[in-house]
Amino acid sequence: MMNFTQKQWLKYAVTHIFEGFEDMRWKKSGSLKTAFCIIVLFFFAEIAHERLYGFQFYATYDRTFNIIPYFIKTIVLFMAWTVGNWSVCTILDGEGTMKNIFIYSAYALVPYILQMYINTVLSHFLVRDEYVFMQMIEITGTLWSAVLIFSAVKAVHQYTVLKTFSAVFLTVVAMFIMLALLILFMALVQQVYIFVSTIYTEIIYRIRV
Amino acid sequence: MKRIFIKFLTVILVVIVFGNNISLTAVNASPYISYNYDRWGDAVPSQAGYIEKRTVSGDDIGADSFDEPSDIFFDGTDFYIADTGNNRIVGVDGNLENVSVIYEKFKMQDGSFTTLDNPEGVFVSDDIIYIADTQNSRILLVNRECKVITEITKPDSEIYDSSKTFLPERVIADKAGNIYAVLGNITTGCAMFSPQGEFIGFYGSNRVEPTAEAVGNYFRNVFMSDKKKARRKRQVPSGITGFDIKDDFIFTCTASSSVLSDTVKKLNSAGKNIFADRDVSFGDYELKYDTSHYKIPDSSICDIDISENGNINCLDSVTGHIFQYDEDCNLLFIMGTVAEQKGGFKSPSAIESAGENIYVLDSQKNNITVFTETSFGKTVHSAVELYNTGYYAESLDLWYEVLRRDGNYTYAYNGTAFALLRKGDYKNSMKYAKLAGNSELYNKAFKEYRSVFLKENSGKIFTVFIVAVVFMVFLKIRKRGGRRK
């Protein structure tokens, strides 16, 4: 029973929103390679969604292109989620390993990513009056992914529903803490840099004079 | 071979030297760089729509030199200048060559004579001269024979706060003879008087901008006692600085660095701002750091003028820029600067237009700078005029001409796209709408393009669809059949 290939597992997990991840866990399935592919596709989806959108919906600022924001919006954010979830759930008796959290969360993102690609393509064929169709697709994809993420966290840590809710909430808090620490760290590095550069300037000046 | 080479080199050199000379003189003519805003809202160099022709001082026209003149008005034949420091109104002929009349002394109705004290505004209509006699706190309506018809002084009305002074700075009158005056230190709009000089009320006041502070104060006021409220600083709108009348509309401008909304308003007879619901902005989007004053200057539009063809000319007193918009508030040209040279201003105070010329009065240089339309300006103006009156197809060639001369001229891309859309050339309309950055127009063109495409190719699309369905069914059946075996 359930001797699926990796591709079939992905399809199964996405289409069976409640028991999909449970079965995956029971069968110890899910591949890291597929998960990586999904995240890379997520990255490209974000770029396509911003850059290749139909001009009738919005005028893209296509004078400059900076890849960093897209990178942060997708890959960095996802990594932060993974690390945050792992660190929270290790304390809260979660059974998931970092690897499993990564894989399951990535699988859960598939409807959202798909929605982005579909809408980007559709935006070239529809006009503003028909935007409601795209909106429908967007809402469906986003909600679907939200339920899947919840289901993934629940399955990977073997939590009850209530505990899953609190875990998701705490993960978001953890992500914010990480952000705060990052800012603190950046400020510190800047201070050190200024200190070093001041000393350097001073020394150079003394040597010259 | 060598000879040919030398000949060739000479030709190139000649072209470079003379070609450069020609363009250099053209560039050096103005002390400012004419620019325009591209579709992203960034300033880009642009062809000049106006070029300064000459400056006229008081001595040039045969009157003594001006002293801090503050208003200029053109009634169709003559110019009238409010020569504030000399306490007089100077009339000049339409070519700004000879003084035609100087008003200094007026005969009151009781036979006595009166003089002006720092008049700041002048307006002429139906042979009546309206003078904002600022320091005398009155508005004078005089006829050509210097006889005072009506004298309007501080209104004795409940609406008018009697503790406030009455300092009329600008005055205009509409067709019915109603008089409007901009008053110094009054923030509730301009005062409106009946033709007989009775105070009717205030007209067209600015809104208080909903800044965070204003909104916060509103909520705080709910919980405050009246006593405390009375002691607090009140949120008041900025007062109107200048205005002009065109047909049934009064255009006002407000020179305040802190106000972003209501800088330019188009008021109908009920005092409602027609531009209020539209997403339009006036003046510079972003000002350059001023290296001589060590700060980013504040934009402040101090006077406004509506030309005969409906274009709106705004004068920025701080940067010396003149902005010209068409009647739909699309930016056409920017010119002028603060400079010592011809074409620059020190302290521009008023703007007026007549025909193809724009006149700017400078209260410190004490002269009038005359700007005249270039051939590029003429092309743009005729294109805009045709376009705004609905002759889209006719405007198309002119738009192409504008784009040929200045490829950065954003508004021309909009015009071309719309003209092409009307013409039925949807594909090119899409192209130009994209270049204009106008996604709404692109949407319209694309909608039409798509429906035409679907109509033309419906047979092909349908065939492909059916073939695809048949093929899929065939595949399914074969798969099933294969399994059965």
Contacts between the chains, C-beta under 8 A, distances in Angstrom:
chain1	res1	chain2	res2	distance
A	54	B	446	8.0
A	55	B	433	7.8
A	55	B	434	5.6
A	55	B	439	5.6
A	55	B	442	5.0
A	55	B	446	7.9
A	56	B	439	5.8
A	56	B	442	5.1
A	56	B	443	3.8
A	56	B	446	5.1
A	56	B	447	8.0
A	57	B	439	6.8
A	57	B	443	7.8
A	58	B	439	5.8
A	59	B	39	7.7
A	59	B	437	4.8
A	59	B	438	7.4
A	59	B	439	4.5
A	61	B	40	6.5
A	63	B	40	6.1
A	125	B	450	7.5
A	127	B	443	5.6
A	127	B	446	6.1
A	127	B	447	4.5
A	127	B	450	7.1
A	128	B	440	7.9
A	128	B	443	4.9
A	129	B	447	7.8
